[in-house]
């Protein structure tokens, strides 16, 4: 039986490989993990996944900070008189 953690880890690895894999080794690892957990080959071949390789030496833009859930909504707006 496959645990929820194994499913989540596999999904995380596969999403990473599809969106921004940093190496061919990451792709091989994710496909191997899929084969071990699911017992079948991953339907998308390695060559297709390698089209999305993203070298992580590039400088990436910073992601804007999200509003904290602890801040009250509208805290930045001035109070009406």
N, C-alpha and C positions, 0 to 999 in steps of 0.2 A: 504494500500500500504506500502510496506517495503522500508525504506529509505536506501540509500547507506551506511550511518554510521552504521545502524543496521546490515547490511550484513557484513561489514568489522569487526565489533566487534564480531559477531558470528563466522566468519572465524578465527579470531585471537584466540578466546577461544577454538574452535575445534582443531586448529593446536597445541595449547599448550597442550591440553588434549591428543592428539595422540602422541606427541613427548616427553613431559617431565612434565606430571601432578605431582603436589607435594602432592595432597591429594585426597581422595575419594570424598570429598565435592566439589572440583574443577570439577571433572567429572560429578557429579550430577547437578551442576549449569549449565555447558555447555549443557548437554542433555536437561535440563528443558528449557533453553533459546531457543534451537533448536525447541522444541515442541511448545513453545509459538509463535515463529516467523513463522515457517513453517506449523504448524497445524498437524504434524504427528510425530511419534516416530523416534528418530535417529536410522539409520539402524545397527549401531554397539552397541552391548550390553555393560553394565557396566563392567561385568567380563572381557571381552576382552580388554577394555581400561585400566583396573587396572593392567594388565600385564606390562605396561610401567610406573608405578609409580616411580618417582625419588625423593628420600628424598633430600631436599635442605640443608641438614646439611653437605653434602659433599663439600669439597673444590674443586672448579673448576679451570681449567687452564685459564689464562688470554688470551683473544683473541688478536692477534697481531693488532697493529694500522694500519689502512688503510691510504694510501697516500691521502693527502688532494687534493681536486679538484682545489684549488687555487695555488698549487705548479706547476711550469712549468714541463712538461714531460722531463725527463733526467736531472733534476737539480742536481742530485747527481753525475752524470758522469762528469769527468774533460773535459774541452774544449780541442779539438785537436789543435795542433800547425800548 
